[in-house]
């Protein structure tokens, strides 16, 4: 079999050669814990890719399926004695696959035609939310069955309703502090798709909290999707560059860009590594990536707010709260202690640390679309850990994790509430 060129994989050949097949990744990989197949674990994927580059395997649909069975949670890299960055290798392999075979429908349409056109994307989301109300039965609480447009995440899956009014429709582009409060910082707010279209109340609360702390918040209309499902999940680097270019331009001239989504923050910090195909783009992406901060990181490390600045809203007084640490927040961004400091500062709640709080919940964007049943099995372990804490509320720092946890808890008949950490604050 003739060797095919795999330009993206060649960029990470050092990682391919670094793997010693020791098997440390087997004890931590959430996929391997469920399937017990060598092709499911990082070591097995590395061996398959080595054979691919040697010309002994082809990039078939079966091979692509094996590469896609990865949440990119980075537990393998965290536990690898050789420090092999397998998630980067997997991302590169997905990119080479798309370059050779393209994207299948409907992802080609959604990623290349809708996501880069923010207004059109918003209108389409709203249209399908109306159809959802007409065609889909109401589920428990404030959850509904998923509308088809949101890529059919699985029959019976629950997600929050699409908001009747999006965040950027309900707040000004520039929100200054109240009169009499001196301005300490001016920051850009990357709201992401979930906060904009599904959780606008979270965005409003973050803007209000920052304003009261003396922060002017700018919400650029020209910002778009972070690109995580496009270039990390699907491997479409060309569309990823379109989104990255728009976001980097939208926040020019600002010292900090804060976001409430760990996945968005991690993806945007990865622009230079995966999307920089020219020197100009590399400079632009690196400059942009250096500005990005998770909201808890900004409040604790940059603003250095004292514990008394954080107070729980009265409705949560007396509640027991636990913390789910998103993979992209802890293992990618290194933000671990900051959210816990905030939670421990809230005197009117009881904070309980969850066993294995950093265990992957199984969401992983497009992974949970393609492999929903496997995603549910991974999430079941997280639900068991949440239940063990006896918590009334589980909070996290990623809207994607919120959706996964809410779905998984609802399927188990649990009354535990799922929230973003910033929603706890007064």
N, C-alpha and C positions, 0 to 999 in steps of 0.2 A: 504494500500500500504506500503510495507516494505521500511524502510529508506535505501538509498544508501549512500555509503561514497563519500564525496566531499572534498578531502584533501586540495586542493588549496583554496576553499571557506572558509574552517575552519580557515585558516590563517588570514582572514579578518572578522571574526565573530564580532569583536568589532565594525567595521563600520556598519555592518548589524543591530546591536542592537542600534547603536547611532541614527539612523534615527527616527525622531519623527512624520513623515508624515505631516509636517507643510505645505508643498506645495510651499515653496520659490523657489524651482528649476523650477517650472512651468513657471515662468516669464522669464527665461533665456535660457531654453533648446531649441536649434535650431530644434530638431526633433519634440518636442511637439508644437512649434510654427506653424509647417506645418500640423501635423496630428491630434492634439487635442485628443489624446488617452491616457488614464492613463498608459497603458503599454509602451508608448513612453518616458515617463518622468522618472527621477531618482527615485522618490518616488514609482512609480508603479513597476519598475524593482526590487527595494529592496523587495517589498511585494511578488513578484513572487518568488524571490530567497529564501525568508524565508519559503514559502510554499514548495519549492523544498527540502530544508534541513529538513523540518518537515516530509517529506514523503508523502505530499498531492498532489504533482505534479511530473511528470516525465520529464526527459531531452529529450523531443520530438523535432522533427524538428520545430514545431511551437514555442516551447519555445526558441530554439536556434535562430530562426528568430527574436524574440523579443529582445533577448540579443544582437544580432548583429546590431540592429537599434540604434546605439550609435556611435557618432563620437569621443568619449573620449576627447572632447574639454575642459572638466573640468569646465565649467561655473556653473554646479550644485554644485560642491565642493566649488567654490569661493563664491557662494551665500548662502551656507548652514549654518544656525546659529549653528548647532551641529557639523560642520566641518566633515561631512561624506564624505569619499573618495570613492564615487561611481565608478569612472573609474577603481580603483584598484579592486573593487568587480566584475565589469563586466569582466575585464581581467582574473581574477581567474576563473570565471564561464566558460569562453571560454576555458580555459586550461583544466578544468575538463571534458568539453564536448569532446575535442579532445582525452583526455586520455581514455575515454569510447568508443567513436565511430570512432575515427580516422579522417583523413583529406580526403576530396573528391578530385577527379581528376578534373582539372589539378593542383590544388594547392599542392597536395602531391608530384607530380613530380617536379614542379618548386621549391618549398621550400626545399625539402629534397635532391634532386639530382642536381639541377642546381645552386641555390644560393650559397651553400657551396663550389662549384667548380668555382672559379672566372674566370679562363681562359675559361673554357667551357661555362660559362654563357655569357661572352663577345662575344665569337664566335657565340653563338646562337642568341644573340641580333643582331649582324651584319648580320647573315644570313637572319633573318626576316626583317631587314631593307631593304635589297636588294629586297626581295619579295614584300615589301611594295611599293617600287618604281615602280615595275612592275604591281602590281595588284590594287593599290588604287589610286583614283584620287587626284590631288593636290588641297589643300584647299587654303584659302586666306593667303596672306603674306608668311611667312616661315613655315606655319603649314601644317601638313598632317593628313589624317584620320589615326586612330590608327591601327597598325598591330595586327593581331590576337594574336601573341605570348605575347604581353604585356597585356594579360588576358582580352581582349575584353571589354574595359571599357564602351562601348556603341556605337551603330551605330551612325555615324555622329560626334562622339566626336573628338576634335582636340587636338593634342599634337605636340610639336616640333619634327623635324626630328631627328632620331638617328644620332649622329655625325659620319662622315666618318673616323675620327681618335679619339680614346679614349684618355682621359687625361693622363693615365699612359703610353701610347704609345708615347706621344709627349713631356714629360718632364722627366728629370732625377730623380732618387730616392732621391738625395740630391741636393738642390738648395741653394748655399750660396749667401750672399750679394755681390754686385759689388765690384771690387777691390777698396780699399781705404775707404770703409764703414765698420766701426768696428761692430763686432757681439755683439748684445745685448742679444738675446735669440736664442735658438735652439728649435724648436717646431715640433711636428708631425702634419701632415695635414690629417684628415679623410675626404676624398673627397665624399664618399657616391656613390650610384649607379647613381643618376640623373646627378650629376656633371661629373662623370667619363664617362658615356655613351652618355649623351644628351647635357650637357652644359660644355664641356671642356674649352671653352673660359673663362668662369667664374673662373674655377680653375687656369688657367694660369694668369689671372689678379690678383687673390688673392696672388699667389706665388710671382709675380713681385712686387706687392705693399709691401708685407712683406719684401722681399729682400731689397728694397730701404730704409726700415725703420731699417735695421740692423738685420734682422731675417733670420737665416738659416732654411729652410723648408725641412722636411723629409717626403716623400710620400712612405711609406712602400708598397712593392708589395704584401706582405702577408695579408694586410687588406682586409676585405670583406664587405658584407652587414651589416648594423647596426642591423638588425633583427626585426625592428619595424613591418613590415607586417607579420612576422612569429609568434612571441610570443605575441605581443600586439593585432594585428588584428585577427590572426587566432587561437591563443592559443596553438601553437606548441612549448612547452617549451624545448623539447629535442633537436630540431633543433636550437632553439634559443641559447642553451648552446654551441653548436658547433660553431656558429658564434661568440658568445661572447668570447669564449676561444681563438679563432684565433685573434680577434681584441685586446684583452688584451695583448697577447704575442707580437703582431706586434708593439706595442708602449711602450714596456718595456724600462726603462732607460731614459725616457723623462719627463720633468717637466710639459709640457702642450701639450694637443692635441686640436687643433682648428678645427672647422668645419663650413661650410657655410649653413648647414641644421639644422633647429631647431628641426625637427622630429628626425633626427639621434642623435643629442646631447641629447635630452630628453630620447630616447630609451636606449642609452648607460648608462646614469645615472641611469636608472631603472634596470640594470643588477642585482645589489645586492638584490633588493626587490622581483623580480620575478624568477630569474634564479639560485640563489645561493643555491644549494642543498647539498653542503659540506662546511666545514670550510675553506678549501683551496680555493675553488671557491669564497666564500664570501670575503676573504682577497684580492684575485686577482681583483675581480670586484670592490670592494670599492676603492682600490688603483687606478684603471683605471678611475673610475667615477670622482674622485677628480681632475683629470688632465684636464677634458673636459671643453672647453670654446667655446661659440659662437664667431665668428670672430669679431663682433662689441664689445662684452664684452671684448675680449682680447685687442683690440686696445684702448678702452676707459679706462678700469679699470686696466689692467695689464701694458700695455705700456704707458698709460697716455699721448697719443699724444695730442698736443695742437690743437685748431681749425684750425690753418693755415696749418696743415699737410694734411687736407682734401680739395681737389679741384675737382670740377666737370670737366669731360672731355669736351673739347670745343663744341662737337656736341650737348651737352645738355644745353648749355648756353641759358638763357632766357625761359627755359621750366618750366611749373608748375608741381610739383611733390607731390604726396601724399604717405602715408605709410599704408600698410596693416600689422597688427601685427599678426603673426601666433599664434595659440593657444599654441603650444609647446614652443614658445619663451617667451611669456608673462606670461601665467598662470602656466606653468610647470617650466621654468627656471628662471622666475622673471626678464628677460631681457626686460626692457621697455624703459628706458630713453636713453640707450647707442645708439641705432640706430637713435633716434630722435636728439641726440646731433650732430651726424655726419651730418645728413640732414640739420640741422639748421646752421651748420658751412659752408655749401656750398654757397658762396656768389653770384654765378652766376646763381642760380636757385631760383624759388619761391616755398617755401614749404608751403603746406596747409594741416592741420590736417583733417583727414577723420572722419566723424561722426561714432561713434562706430567702431573705427579702429580695435578693438580686437574681433569683431564679427566673429564667425567661418565661413569660406568660403565653408564648406561642402565637402572638399576633403577627408581627413581622410583615405587615402590609400585604403584598401580593402572595406571600407564602400561605396566609390563612385563606386566601381565595382559592388557590389551587389545591390545597391539602387541608380542607376544613376539618375533617374527622381527625386527622393527626394533630391539628392545631388544638382541637378540643381535648385530646388526651393529654397534651402538654399542659393545658390550662387547668386540668383537673387537679394536678399536683399543687398548683398555685392556690386554687380554691380551698384545698385541704389545709394549706398553711394559714390562709386567712381565717378559716373557721377555727383553727387551733388557738388563735389569739383572743377569740371572743369579742372581736371588735364590732362596733356598730357601724363604723365607717372605715373604708380603706381608701387612702389617698395616694396619688401618684403624680408624676411630672410629665406625662405623655398622653395626649387625648386618644391616640391609638390604643394604648394599654387600657384606657378607661373603657373603650368600646368592648375590648376583649374580656375584661374582667366583669363588666356589667352583663354581657351575654352569658358568660360561664356561670356566674352566680345565679342569674335568673333561671338557667336550665337546671340548677341544683335546688331551686326553690328557696334560695337564701334571701333574707331581708337586708343583708349587709349593703349599705349604700356605697357607691363608688364616686369619688370626686377628685378634682385637681386640688393639689395642696393649697393653691391661692384662693380657692373657694371657701376655705375654712376661715379666712381672715376677716376681721371686722372691717 
